[in-house]
Amino acid sequence: MVNDPFGQGWSHLADLAVALVLASAIGLEREIRQKAAGLRTYTVVGLGAALFTLVSKYGFSDVVQAGVVSLDPSRMAAQIVSGLGFIGAGVIFVQRGSIRGLTTAATVWLTAAIGTAAAAGLPLLATAATAAYFFVGYVLRPLTHRLPRLGARPVSCHVTYTRGHGLLRLLLARITAEGYSVAELATVDRAAPPGEDGGGGDERVTEVSISLHGRGNPSVLTAELARIPGVLACAISHAED
């Protein structure tokens, strides 16, 4: 390797390039899925982790002397792990009882680890970890949908319906018939605004939020609930990012 006067060389740029490519691959996949954190976020995280690792390994060579100053590159890697907790916490949020962003936070954390490995001179390990990520996303994830015992995920169901027709009991019966159990339920009564069924604001509607557990098909459940007479709106979301 040919170094310049400042101790930098092509091998360092190669390590940085490996981190750039691998982090960008993960970021591109998340961008295609339209997640909160996309191509730029993951690329910057992986590149930043790689740069910190390179600085830790080579950035203090001019002040390190045998028996005087000892250098421990692993300390920088430990700080990268701690610092990623700040970013991870920023992408996790709760919406109407549904927890979102866990997968995004974990993927950001993995991308930083891949960048660290690439800069530490372990490109094969970094590449293997990237391949493992895509294996989990495109092989294991569809597999969980085909295995009912592994496919149970919490979902949140939000339904608005006309009050006074005994629809709540029918909703719960339909939910149970589709393979879900009710974990938590909350209702709010309000006046129907102009434009909704019942029109001029004299009609009362009920908004119900239900936390469900089960192995049913959310799309089928949404369609079944929406077909019930008196249901004005229905939305179901998974408790994942």
C-alpha positions in Angstrom: 0.0 0.0 0.0 1.2 3.5 -0.8 0.5 6.0 1.9 0.5 9.8 1.6 2.4 11.9 4.2 -0.6 12.0 6.4 -0.9 8.2 6.8 -3.8 7.9 4.5 -4.0 5.4 1.7 -6.1 3.7 -1.0 -6.9 0.8 1.3 -8.7 3.2 3.7 -10.7 4.6 0.8 -11.5 1.0 -0.3 -12.8 0.3 3.2 -15.0 3.4 3.0 -16.2 2.5 -0.4 -17.3 -1.0 0.8 -19.3 0.6 3.6 -20.8 3.1 1.2 -22.0 0.3 -1.3 -23.4 -2.0 1.4 -25.1 0.7 3.4 -26.6 2.1 0.1 -27.9 -1.3 -0.8 -29.9 -1.5 2.5 -31.0 2.1 2.2 -32.2 1.6 -1.4 -34.3 -1.4 -0.3 -35.9 0.6 2.6 -36.5 3.5 0.1 -38.3 1.2 -2.2 -40.5 0.1 0.7 -41.2 3.8 1.4 -40.0 3.6 5.0 -39.4 6.7 7.2 -35.7 6.3 6.9 -34.5 5.8 3.3 -31.5 5.7 1.1 -29.8 8.8 2.4 -30.2 8.0 6.1 -28.8 4.5 5.8 -26.0 5.5 3.6 -25.0 8.3 5.9 -25.2 6.0 9.0 -23.0 3.3 7.4 -20.5 5.8 6.0 -20.3 7.6 9.3 -19.7 4.4 11.3 -17.0 3.4 8.9 -15.3 6.8 9.1 -15.4 6.7 12.9 -13.8 3.3 12.8 -11.1 4.4 10.5 -10.3 7.4 12.6 -10.1 5.2 15.6 -7.7 2.8 13.9 -5.5 5.2 12.1 -6.2 8.7 13.1 -3.9 8.9 16.1 -0.9 7.1 14.8 1.1 10.3 15.0 0.7 10.6 18.8 0.9 6.9 19.7 4.3 5.8 21.1 5.2 2.4 22.4 5.0 2.3 26.1 3.7 5.9 26.4 0.3 6.1 24.7 -1.9 3.0 24.1 -4.6 3.0 21.5 -7.8 0.9 21.7 -9.8 1.1 18.5 -12.6 -1.0 20.1 -13.5 2.0 22.3 -14.7 4.0 19.3 -16.8 1.0 18.1 -18.5 0.9 21.5 -19.3 4.6 21.2 -20.8 4.1 17.8 -23.2 1.5 19.2 -24.2 3.8 22.0 -24.7 6.8 19.7 -27.0 4.8 17.4 -29.4 4.5 20.3 -30.2 8.2 19.8 -31.1 7.7 16.2 -33.0 4.5 16.9 -35.1 6.1 19.6 -36.0 8.9 17.1 -37.6 6.5 14.6 -39.7 4.5 17.1 -43.1 6.0 17.8 -46.5 4.9 19.1 -49.7 5.7 17.2 -53.1 4.8 18.6 -51.5 1.9 20.6 -49.5 0.6 17.6 -45.7 0.6 17.9 -44.0 1.6 14.7 -40.3 1.9 13.7 -38.8 -1.1 15.5 -37.6 -2.7 12.3 -36.3 0.6 11.1 -34.3 1.2 14.3 -32.9 -2.3 14.2 -31.9 -1.9 10.5 -30.2 1.5 11.2 -28.3 -0.3 14.0 -27.3 -3.1 11.7 -26.2 -0.7 9.0 -23.8 1.0 11.4 -22.4 -2.4 12.4 -21.8 -3.2 8.7 -20.0 0.1 8.2 -17.9 -0.6 11.2 -17.0 -4.1 10.0 -16.1 -2.8 6.5 -13.8 -0.1 7.9 -12.2 -2.6 10.4 -10.9 -4.6 7.5 -13.6 -7.2 7.5 -15.3 -6.7 4.1 -16.4 -10.4 3.8 -18.1 -10.2 7.2 -19.8 -6.9 6.2 -21.0 -8.4 2.9 -22.3 -11.5 4.6 -24.2 -9.4 7.1 -25.8 -7.4 4.3 -26.7 -10.6 2.5 -28.2 -11.9 5.7 -30.4 -8.7 6.0 -31.9 -9.3 2.6 -32.4 -13.0 3.4 -34.4 -12.0 6.5 -36.4 -9.5 4.5 -37.2 -11.5 1.4 -37.0 -15.1 2.5 -37.9 -15.3 6.2 -40.5 -12.6 6.2 -42.8 -14.1 3.4 -42.3 -17.5 5.1 -43.9 -16.2 8.3 -47.1 -15.4 6.4 -47.2 -18.9 5.1 -46.8 -20.5 8.5 -49.9 -19.5 10.6 -48.3 -20.4 13.9 -45.5 -17.9 13.2 -47.6 -15.3 11.5 -49.6 -14.0 14.5 -48.9 -10.2 14.8 -50.7 -7.6 16.7 -52.9 -5.2 14.7 -54.9 -2.1 15.4 -58.4 -1.7 14.1 -60.1 1.7 13.9 -63.8 1.7 12.9 -66.3 4.5 12.7 -70.0 3.5 12.6 -73.4 5.0 13.2 -74.5 4.8 16.8 -77.6 3.1 18.0 -77.8 0.1 15.8 -76.0 -2.4 18.0 -73.1 -2.6 15.6 -70.3 -3.1 18.2 -71.5 -6.6 18.9 -71.6 -7.4 15.2 -68.1 -6.0 14.7 -66.7 -8.1 17.5 -68.4 -11.2 16.1 -67.0 -10.6 12.7 -63.5 -10.0 14.1 -63.6 -13.2 16.0 -64.8 -15.1 13.0 -61.8 -13.9 11.0 -59.4 -15.5 13.5 -58.6 -12.5 15.8 -59.0 -12.0 19.5 -59.6 -8.6 21.1 -56.8 -7.5 23.5 -58.0 -3.9 24.1 -61.0 -1.8 23.1 -61.8 1.9 23.4 -64.8 3.9 22.1 -65.5 7.6 21.6 -69.0 9.0 20.7 -69.3 12.2 18.7 -71.6 14.0 16.4 -71.4 13.2 12.8 -70.0 16.1 10.8 -71.8 17.2 7.6 -71.1 14.9 4.7 -71.1 11.7 6.7 -74.0 9.3 6.7 -76.6 10.8 8.8 -75.7 14.2 7.5 -76.6 17.3 9.4 -74.8 16.8 12.6 -77.8 15.4 14.6 -76.7 11.8 14.1 -74.2 10.4 16.5 -71.4 8.2 15.5 -69.0 6.0 17.5 -65.2 5.7 16.9 -63.8 2.4 18.2 -60.1 1.5 18.5 -59.4 -2.2 19.0 -56.1 -3.9 19.6 -56.2 -7.4 18.0 -54.1 -10.5 18.1 -54.4 -13.4 15.7 -53.5 -15.0 12.5 -56.2 -13.7 10.2 -55.8 -11.7 7.0 -56.0 -7.9 7.7 -57.2 -7.1 4.2 -60.0 -9.6 4.4 -61.0 -8.3 7.8 -61.1 -4.7 6.6 -63.3 -5.7 3.7 -65.6 -7.7 5.9 -66.0 -4.9 8.4 -66.5 -2.2 5.7 -69.4 -4.3 4.2 -71.4 -4.1 7.5 -74.3 -1.6 7.1 -73.7 1.4 9.2 -69.9 1.3 9.1 -68.6 4.6 7.9 -64.9 4.0 7.9 -62.5 1.2 8.7 -58.7 1.0 8.8 -56.4 -1.7 10.1 -52.6 -1.3 10.6 -49.9 -3.6 11.8 -47.9 -2.9 15.0 -44.6 -2.7 13.0 -42.8 -0.2 10.9 
